[in-house]
Amino acid sequence: MIIRRLAAEERLTHSFPLQAYAFEPSPMVASRVDEYRAYLPYNAGNRTLVVEEDGITTAAVSAIPMRQNLHGHVLPMAGVAGVATHPLARRRGHVRALLHQLLDEMRAEGHSLTALYPFRASFYERFGYVGLPARRTAVFSPADLAPLLQAELPGEVGWERVGAGYQTWRAYIERCLHERHGFAVFPDFRTVGLRDRDDRWLLTAVRDGETVGAVTYRIDDHGGELIADDLLADDPYARASLLQFFARHVDQVERIRLHLPANELPELWLTDLAVHVEARVSRPGSSAPMARLLSLGALAGLPTGAGRVTVELVGDRWLGGTHLLDGTTGRLDVLPGDSAGAGTVPTATLTAAGLSALAYGVLDPAEVVIRGLGEVPTDAATELRRLFPRALPYLFADF
């Protein structure tokens, strides 16, 4: 078994066919190769590793160099994608070997976080990943938005093809990256695909010359659906401005379908809004994202409560040893476990998934114990809650 990194053009003949078999209708039609060739520039900066046996590619995995917000700090993040194995080579440890080498390399290059969309969550939990909230889908009739047509809202909306408005959209997404916990964005070489395809409308809410909300969308047919991507808004006024625009499509489409962050509650937007809200997680098919820390350096300096706890990290390739987590200054310090006074503070034993769950804010210390991701005595749980309060990370990027 040989593991090697692919050159860009090799993806057409080595990794893309495996991904197509794993995630698309099969057998692949010949025209799909041309589509993949057109897609090559948007993979230019990816790192793709493959397993080869007797000259045959039997497994592949890629990492997209991304950035993610962890409690206000924007850090390099490796987005793992395209994990696929030849059907005759499955369950032979190829993906494990590829992930180990891929994450070794990405960590060495400074990526302190990593995220993915799993084919099976339990498989990646063994690699230290923990689940993040899934985006919601809301479906409703534009007729139910009618009360918004009477509302006097500050600012105005902008409407253009996304190709023309790409820089506006990109600038707003960049601001969301710096303001929203868990938010992740693609590198420029990947993101420009949205501009080049130009197959969406871009709707923006603008106030005092500043973009305060944005959503891209398309309409599948007259009498059909207005299908929106993630609705992003700084505040209720911005959200209402975007929805007010959609209300004007009452005689054009039957339904509006849009994606939402987990903290949006569309059932409270309007009094008589009949809405179906769904977060669907299935296997195989639709998965919620997962993420993990690749380096303890990701925690250094995070805003935190005044907790103090010693953690022993076990069972992981990248995170290990005993460390003192000290938040008494309001910023998290990660110190050696034998630091002065460390022996007088509570101690918890955590897996990488357990620590990642706490750092992202998705599990309470008690849930970490229930899930088998660590051993957390009561006194240590109290300190960990101070250091890592519950939060709702929103990954945004879909890969």
C-alpha positions, -999 to +999 in steps of 0.1 A: +000+000+000+014+034-010+000+068+001+008+097-021-004+132-029-021+138-062-012+165-086-042+186-098-048+169-131-046+135-115-078+141-097-097+134-129-085+099-131-077+090-095-099+106-068-129+120-087-141+086-100-140+071-065-160+101-052-185+099-080-191+062-072-195+069-035-217+100-037-234+103-071-256+083-094-237+054-108-223+044-133-210+079-141-220+092-175-192+103-198-202+139-198-195+140-160-158+138-167-160+172-185-179+187-156-152+175-133-125+189-155-143+223-154-143+220-116-106+214-113-096+251-107-119+252-077-099+224-061-065+240-070-054+245-034-068+213-019-045+186-006-057+152-020-041+120-008-048+085-023-039+049-014-026+029-043-022-008-045-005-024-076-010+009-094-048+011-087-062+039-066-083+023-038-090+052-015-089+090-015-094+119+009-090+157+005-085+187+028-097+222+019-076+249+036-104+270+053-109+294+082-133+290+111-144+312+140-139+296+175-155+319+200-143+350+182-109+338+171-106+331+134-082+301+130-070+279+101-093+249+097-089+218+075-122+209+058-120+172+052-140+161+021-141+135-007-135+105+016-141+075-006-129+039-010-131+014-038-159-010-031-135-040-032-111-023-007-135-011+020-131-020+057-093-025+053-081+005+072-074+027+041-094+057+053-078+055+087-043+056+072-052+085+049-068+106+077-039+101+099-015+113+073-037+141+060-044+156+094-007+152+104+002+173+074-025+199+079-017+202+116+020+207+108+010+235+084-008+253+112-044+241+109-056+239+145-092+230+137-108+205+113-144+198+103-163+175+079-197+161+070-195+124+079-207+093+061-211+078+096-207+100+127-196+071+150-167+064+126-153+099+129-160+102+166-132+077+170-109+103+153-119+129+179-147+146+160-179+157+177-212+167+161-222+203+155-258+216+150-273+209+116-287+238+095-325+240+095-347+241+064-379+262+066-407+259+040-437+282+039-460+301+016-451+336+005-488+345+011-481+341+049-455+369+047-481+394+036-481+414+069-445+423+062-456+443+031-471+469+054-440+472+077-419+503+075-383+489+077-350+509+078-327+507+049-333+492+015-327+459-004-303+453-032-310+427-059-287+414-086-271+383-101-246+368-078-219+371-105-223+409-104-227+411-067-200+386-058-177+410-040-206+424-019-215+388-009-179+378-002-173+409+020-205+402+040-195+365+044-161+376+056-177+398+082-199+369+094-167+348+097-154+372+123-186+376+142-203+342+143-190+313+164-184+282+144-187+300+110-164+287+084-156+299+049-139+285+018-106+298+004-110+322-025-101+296-051-132+276-041-156+305-034-152+321-068-171+291-082-203+308-070-194+339-091-184+319-122-215+297-122-237+328-118-268+306-112-282+325-082-298+358-074-282+378-046-305+397-023-290+420+003-303+442+031-284+475+033-286+501+060-265+533+061-245+520+032-236+488+050-247+453+042-266+438+072-281+407+056-278+386+025-292+355+009-287+338-025-316+321-042-330+307-074-366+299-086-371+265-101-403+274-121-434+295-123-458+281-097-429+262-081-404+270-054-382+299-045-352+280-032-329+301-010-295+292+004-286+302+040-305+333+051-280+355+070-291+386+089-275+408+115-308+416+133-346+412+130-349+443+108-324+429+083-342+395+083-376+412+078-363+432+049-352+400+031-385+383+039-405+413+028-389+410-007-398+373-008-434+382+001-437+400-033-434+366-050-469+355-039-482+353-075-451+337-088-442+307-066-461+284-044-435+278-017-404+294-003-377+270+009-346+284+027-318+273+050-314+287+085-288+286+113-299+265+143-307+295+164-333+309+141-370+303+151-392+310+121-423+299+140-419+332+159-414+354+129-450+362+123-483+354+140-500+334+112-469+319+095-476+283+087-441+269+085-424+235+083-390+235+100-368+205+097-332+195+106-328+162+089-300+138+098-299+104+081-274+077+072-266+074+045-276+107+030-280+138+050-255+144+079-249+170+105-213+184+104-186+174+129-155+192+141-125+188+164-095+206+178-062+195+161-041+216+185-045+230+220-032+262+206-067+268+193-078+274+229-052+299+239-066+333+245-102+325+240-127+346+260-138+325+290-153+324+324-132+323+356-128+286+358-097+265+365-094+228+358-068+202+350-075+179+320-058+147+311-062+140+274-063+104+264-066+081+234-058+106+206-030+110+181-029+148+182-040+158+216-025+143+247-009+148+281-021+167+312-028+204+310-041+232+333-069+253+317-070+286+335-096+312+328-091+334+359-079+364+337-110+362+314-088+347+286-080+310+285-044+300+293-033+265+285-005+256+309+015+225+317-002+201+341+026+205+366+021+243+368+023+258+403-010+251+421-023+228+395-025+200+420-051+219+440-077+222+412-102+196+400-092+171+373-111+157+344-101+130+319-112+137+284-110+122+249-103+146+220-140+144+211-149+153+247-126+184+248-137+194+213-174+192+224-167+215+253-146+239+233-173+243+206-200+245+233-221+217+220-221+194+250-224+200+288-198+182+309-225+158+321-233+149+285-196+143+278-197+116+305-230+101+293-216+099+258-185+081+270-162+109+260-146+114+293-147+111+331-157+144+347-162+146+385-187+171+398-161+197+409-144+195+375-177+198+357-184+231+375-151+245+364-156+233+328-190+250+326-174+283+336-147+278+310-169+265+282-205+277+283-230+261+259-231+277+225-246+271+190-218+270+164-230+275+128-206+260+103-223+276+072-198+261+046-212+230+030-186+206+017 
